């Protein structure tokens, strides 16, 4: 007979606090709560990353969209301007004129 060795997975069992406590209201005015679910680029984080239920993720998404429409949150992160600036080499390659200041 073969002897099989069964190993338990070495996954760490660390209990984390849920991202939304029972007393927290998911509302567009609760900026401290909403800002936890937005990435540095200003994108919504996925449910798997947030560790939220489907209902909570839907409510967070609606609250973020309402806050953006009411100008409480930006649609994009302005601090990350480099990706939106057009470099001179890109402009020349596309045949665009560059204005000298």
N, C-alpha and C positions, 0 to 999 in steps of 0.2 A: 504494500500500500504506500501511496505517496503521502508525504507529509507536506501540507500546504501552510504557508505562513501568511496570516492575514495581518495586514498593516492598516492602522487607522490613518486617515488623511492628516497631514500635519498643518491643517488649516487652523489659524489662531482663532480662538473663540473669544472675541472681545465684543461685549455688548455696547453698542453705540446708542446715544440718545436719538430719538426720532427727530427729524428736522422740523416738524411742526408739533408743538405741544397742544394739548386739548384746549388750553385757554387762548391760544392765538387765533385771531380772526384773519381770514384770508380776504384782504380788502385792498383796493388800489391805493388807499391812503397810508397803509402800513409799510412804509418804505424800508424799514429795517428788516422786515421779513422778506419782502419781494427781492431785495438786492442780493440775498443769499442764493437765489436761483437763476442768476444771470452770469454769464461768463465774462471774461475781461474784454472780449470783443463786443459785448452787448447782446449776445445770443442767449436764447432760452436753453437751459440745460435739460438733458433728457430725464425721463422718469427713473431710469436705472441709476443714473448718477445722483439724482436728488434723493432717491429712496423714498418716493412718495407713492401713494395709492393713485389709481386712475382718476378718482373724483378730485383728490387734492391737486393733481397735476393740471386738470382742466380748470379748476378755480384759480390756480396760480397763473396759468396762461391768460385767462380772461382779465385778471387783475393787472398783469403786466401790460397787456394791450391797452387797457383803459388808462393806465398811468402814462403810457407813451402818448396817447391821443390828447390827454390833458396837459402835456408838457411837463409832467413830473419826472419822467425818465426820458433819456435820449433814445432815438431809434438806433443810432450807431454810437460807438465810443469815439469821441472826438480826440482823445489823447493818442490814438493810434493813426495819425494822419499820413504816415509814410506810405501806406498801401494805396491811398487815394491821390497822392501827388504824382504828377507826371514828370518823369525825368526828361532831361534834354535829349538823351539818346533815343528814348521811346518816341518823343515827339518828332524828331528828325526821321526816324524810321517810318513813321506813319505819314510823313509829308506835311506836318503841321508847322506853322510859323511860330517862332519864339520871339517874344517882344523883349528887346534889351532895355533895361531900366537905366 
